[in-house]
Amino acid sequence: MGFLIYSWSSETFEDHLYNTIRPECFQQPTCKISLHELTPFVWDQAYIFPRGDAYSNQAIQKVTGVSGDFQRINTLAIFMYHHRLVKFVFFDFVEYDDNFRADPPNDHYFDVAFYVDTGILRQMNNTGRIKNFGAFKRPDYLEMTSKNDFFYVSCHYQSRPFYGEWKECLMVPADKTQLRWFDRSKSEK
């Protein structure tokens, strides 16, 4: 069997996405992107799991077939090609304390928003398939191919007193076929 080898600069995946979409997306309220067109590597299946404790290593292996230590609080993206792991990445995020103060170590962030509601999508002037969502849904994870990997991206400036300003871009799923829920009818052992 051969190995898939991709060169990767010191730029993080998050930085790559941010730097690629920034020129277009900061000049409009929202823009639509196709994830496979922005990645510097080939993949045919991708999974994105939300930050927090929403996923376990066992759940990821059950969904993707990939085993590993993925326990972090960050958003996780796994990219596969022909059922083999190509790349996995964790997205950084700004942490807030109990008083909603932030001390961001970076000047920009790129993350995935998992909360999808029709009101937000209407504000984004969406007329596509996602309008068929229910009122408010939070999927357990996203699954996509190059045929349904569309996202809306919204970029804006954030600031907090005494902590400065940073730029933030959030991707929101633009196709309801991306949304997935864990099978809770069977308990994980």
N, C-alpha and C positions, 0 to 999 in steps of 0.2 A: 504494500500500500504506500502511496505517496503522501507527502505532507503538504498542507497548504501553508505557504509562507508569505507573510505580508510585511512590508517594511512600515515602520511607524515612527514618526518623528517624536521629539520630546513634547510636542503639543498633545494635550489630553484629548480624548474623544469629545468631551464636553466643550473644550475650547475650539476644537475643529468645527463642531456644529454651530457654536455661537459666532465664530468668525466668518463662517460661510453664509449664514442667513442674516447677519447683522446689517449689511448694506441695504438690503431690500426691506427687511421687517421693521427696522427702526424708523422708516419713513412712512409707515402706514399703521393704522390701528391693529390690523392683523394680516397675516399672509398665509397662504397654503403651501405646504412643502410635501415632497415625496421623500421619505427617509432613505430609500435605496439610492436615490440620485445624489445624496449628500455624503454617503459613507465612502471612505477611501478603500474599501475592500468589498468582496463579493459575498453575498449571502442570499439564501432563498427562504429562510424562515427566521423570524425574530420574535422574542418574548420580552416584555417589559413588566417588571414587578414593582409595586409602589414602595416608597420608603416606609419605615416603621416596622412593626412586627407582623405585617400582613402575610409574610411567606416564611417557610422553613426550608431547610436543605432537602428534606424528604418531599415536600410539595413541588419544589423545582425539579427534582429528579423525576417525579411522577409525570409532570407536564412535559418536560423537555428531553428526558432520557439522559441528562448530563448530571453527573455527581460531582460534588465539590463543596467547599466551605464558603457559602454565599451569605453567611449571617452577618449582615451589617444593617444599619438603619437607613442607608441611602437607597435611592431608586436604583434598581438593577436592570440592565439590558443584556440579553444573551442573543448572539447572532450565530446561526447555524448555516452550513452549506452541505447538502446531501446527508443530512442527519448527523453531521459532525460539528463540534464546536469550532467556530472561527475566532470569536472574540467575545469577551464579556467585560462590561464596564459598570462602574458605580458613578452616579451623578452626585456631585457635592450639593449642599444646600445651606442656606443661612440658618443658623440656629438662634432661636429667641429664648430669652429667659422668662421667668414668671411675670415680669413687668413689660413684656413685649419689647425688650431692648435687644439689639443685635450687635455683634461685633464681627462683621464679615471679614475673613482673611483675604478674600479676593475682591477684585473690582467688578466682576461680572459672574453670572451664574446662568446655567441652562438646565432645565428640569422638565419633567412630564407631570401634567396635572391629571389626576385620575377621577376627579369629581366632574361629572358631566351632567349638565342640566339644560333643558331646552331654552330657558331664559338667556343663559350665557351664549348659547349657540345662535339665538336670534340676534343678539347684540353684535355678533360677529358676521351678520348678514349672510348666514348660511342658508343655502337653498338645496343642499344635497341630501343624500340618503339619511344622514344623521338626524334629520328632523323627525324621524319616526321613533326617537327615544322616548321613554317614559319621562315623567316629571323630573326625577333625580335618581341617578344611578352611580354607584361607585363599583367598578369592576375589581375583581381580585388581581387580575393581570390582563395584559394586552397580548394578542397573538396576531402576527401579520406576515404577509408575503409581499412581494413587490407589486402585487395587484391591488392590495388594500392598505398600503402603508402611508396614507395621507394624514397629515396633521395640520391643524391651524396653530400658528405661532403668534404669540402676543409678546412684544418686548416693551419694557418700560423702565423708568428709573425708580429706585427705592431709596429712601433716606430715613434716618432716625437721628433725633437730636443727640449730639455728642459722639455719634458713631460714623458719621459721614454718609456718603452716597455710593450706590453701586447700581449696575445695570442687571436686569433679570429678564430672561426669555423663558416662557412656558409653552410647551407643546400640549395641545388638547386633541384627543382622537377625533378624526373627521369621518370615520366610517364605523357604523355600529357593528360590523362584522369583526372588528378588532377585539371587542369586549368579551372577556371570559370570566367565569366563576369556577372556583374549585368544586369538585364533586364532594359535597358534604354528606351524601347518603352513606358513604363508607368512611369509617373513622380511620385516621392514620395510626399505624402501630409503631 
